Amino acid sequence: MVTVAEVEKAQQAWGEGIVAISAAHGSGEDYVGRATTHVESLYAYGMSPVLFKPTMAAVQQFRPTFDEALSYFTASNGACPEDTGFAIQGWTKVRFDNQNMILNESSAIAMGNYFFTSPEGNEVKVEFTFGYMRDSNGALRINVHHSSLPASTN
C-alpha cells in the first residue's frame, strides 16, 4: 500500500527539484540538465501515459511528452513557444498543503494547494492534483499533474 509518508517524500523531492532548477538558472549552472533529471526521475514518461496540465499553460494546455514537460519547466527546447520556464522564475521554496489523499496498493492521488516562494519572499498559491504510480523499483512517479491558479472571487 502506498503511504502518506511516501507521497509526502515525493512531494518534497518535487519541490526541492523546482528550487534546485531555479537556483541553477540564477547562478548560471546547467539548469536544463537539472530539469531533465527532475522530469526523468519524478514523472512516469516512458512508463505510462502522463496527464500533465501545467499552471501557466494556455495555448498548449496539456503536456503528454517529456519534451513538452521540459519546455514548461525551462523554456529551453522550443517544444511549446508560449513557455517562459516556470521552474526558472527564482523560486526559493515550495510548500505542499494536502487537502486529502487517496491511497491504493500501487498508486495514490493527492490534492491540495502548494505555495511557491518568490525571490522577494512572497508566496504564490496554486491548486494541484497529483497522481502517483509505482515504477518497477517501487518508487513513486507522477502520472497525473494538474495545477491551476485559484478562481477569482470577483
SVG drawing of the C-alpha trace seen along z (x, -y; Angstrom):
<svg xmlns="http://www.w3.org/2000/svg" viewBox="-17 -41 44 45">
<polyline fill="none" stroke="black" stroke-width="0.4" points="0.0,0.0 1.3,-3.5 1.7,-5.5 1.1,-9.2 4.8,-9.4 5.8,-8.1 3.6,-10.7 4.9,-13.5 8.5,-12.4 7.7,-12.5 6.2,-16.0 9.3,-17.1 11.5,-15.8 9.4,-17.7 9.5,-20.9 13.3,-20.6 13.8,-19.9 12.0,-23.1 14.1,-25.2 17.3,-23.5 16.4,-24.3 15.7,-27.9 19.0,-28.2 21.0,-26.6 19.4,-29.0 20.2,-32.0 23.8,-31.1 24.5,-30.2 24.7,-26.4 23.2,-23.7 19.5,-24.2 18.4,-22.3 20.3,-19.3 18.8,-19.6 15.3,-19.9 15.9,-16.9 16.9,-14.8 13.8,-16.2 11.4,-15.1 13.1,-11.8 13.3,-10.8 9.9,-12.1 7.5,-11.7 6.3,-8.4 7.2,-9.4 8.2,-6.3 6.4,-4.0 2.8,-5.2 0.8,-8.0 1.3,-11.2 -1.6,-13.6 0.1,-16.9 -1.8,-20.2 0.6,-22.9 -0.4,-26.0 0.6,-28.6 -0.2,-26.8 -2.9,-28.4 -2.3,-27.7 -1.0,-24.2 -2.6,-23.3 -1.6,-19.6 2.0,-18.2 1.8,-14.5 5.5,-14.2 8.8,-14.6 9.9,-17.4 6.8,-19.3 7.2,-19.0 10.8,-20.1 9.7,-23.1 7.3,-24.1 9.9,-24.0 12.8,-25.6 11.6,-27.1 14.8,-25.6 13.8,-23.4 11.1,-25.3 8.6,-22.4 5.9,-24.9 6.5,-28.5 4.3,-30.0 6.6,-28.7 8.7,-31.1 10.2,-28.5 8.1,-28.0 11.0,-26.4 13.4,-29.3 11.4,-32.0 13.7,-32.2 11.6,-30.1 13.3,-29.7 10.8,-27.4 7.9,-25.1 5.5,-24.0 2.7,-21.5 -0.6,-21.6 -2.5,-18.4 -6.3,-18.6 -6.5,-14.8 -5.1,-11.7 -6.5,-8.5 -4.0,-5.7 -4.1,-2.3 -1.8,0.7 0.4,-0.8 -0.9,-4.3 -2.1,-7.4 -3.8,-10.7 -3.1,-13.9 -5.0,-17.1 -4.5,-20.5 -2.6,-23.7 1.1,-24.3 2.9,-27.5 5.9,-28.8 8.0,-31.4 9.3,-34.1 12.8,-35.8 11.0,-38.7 9.6,-36.3 6.0,-36.3 4.0,-33.1 2.1,-32.2 -0.7,-29.8 -1.5,-27.1 -4.1,-24.4 -2.9,-20.9 -3.9,-17.3 -1.0,-14.8 -1.4,-11.2 1.4,-8.7 2.2,-5.2 4.9,-2.9 7.7,-2.2 9.5,1.2 11.8,0.2 8.9,-0.7 9.5,-4.5 6.5,-6.8 6.3,-8.5 3.9,-11.3 1.4,-10.2 -1.2,-12.9 -0.2,-16.6 -2.9,-19.2 -2.2,-22.7 -4.3,-25.9 -4.4,-29.3 -7.3,-29.8 -10.5,-31.1 -11.0,-34.8 -13.7,-35.9 -14.6,-39.0"/>
</svg>
